[in-house]
């Protein structure tokens, strides 16, 4: 098992640096795939994320014994679907299942789409749902870097984020979302230059790709070509 350390900007740090920080991650890798993450937060909260295999049982019980001081356990299962990984997360706080979350990640591990699941009926609650579009080409040609965080966030090449209402329909797209001052907003059923067609052209997306962002449904996801990652 390999261990790496990351700061809050997802930047690799040394073990010594990790010991001096109160907002870092210790990541356990098996065959270069994340198996477990220990996360410290400035508030003092300590979370453990664990990726569960299908044949593993009693994970919460085992983690509770290994980490008696953990505030939150995030137990995830994952399934590869095309070029993406679909994750289902149980968010357990103080021994109680508080939330269920669905996440879709790209090959780089960036979150493409997120849904919170209502644990009473196992259906999306749409509360806090979001999707993100990444493109190195569009980012470098169009977006303005985040001056506060310099290059730490720029390396993800997030071009825009999309937010949704309680029915799962698009509220707005925030273009250049990582910029300090130069954010742009686009809305459904709005005239140019605030319409979705203008956003689509800026981002060099096909209509099928743009339609993916109209609702918060994670799947199916259209093919995003190499130039758009």
Secondary structure, DSSP 8 states (H G I E B T S, - for coil): -EEEEEETTS-EE-HHHHHH-SSEEEEEEETTEEEEEEEE-TTS-EEEEEE--TT---HHHHHHHH-TT-SEEEEEEEEEETTEEEEEEEEEETTEEEEEEEEEE-TT--EEEEEEEETTTTEE--TT-EEEEE-HHHHHHH----TTTTHHHHTT-EEEEEEE-TTSBEEEEEETTT-SS--EEE-TT--TTSSHHHHHHHTT--HHHHHTTSB----S-----GGG-
